[in-house]
């Protein structure tokens, strides 16, 4: 049985304006992308 572990699935996640600002500040500070930060959690 073949499995493709790299298949991408898209989901939607809602954030408050405050959470978006925190995420943007974090990404700017550490030079990372938002998707990479969200993947960790």
Secondary structure as UniProt FT lines:
FT   TURN            5..6
FT   HELIX           17..30
FT   HELIX           34..40
//
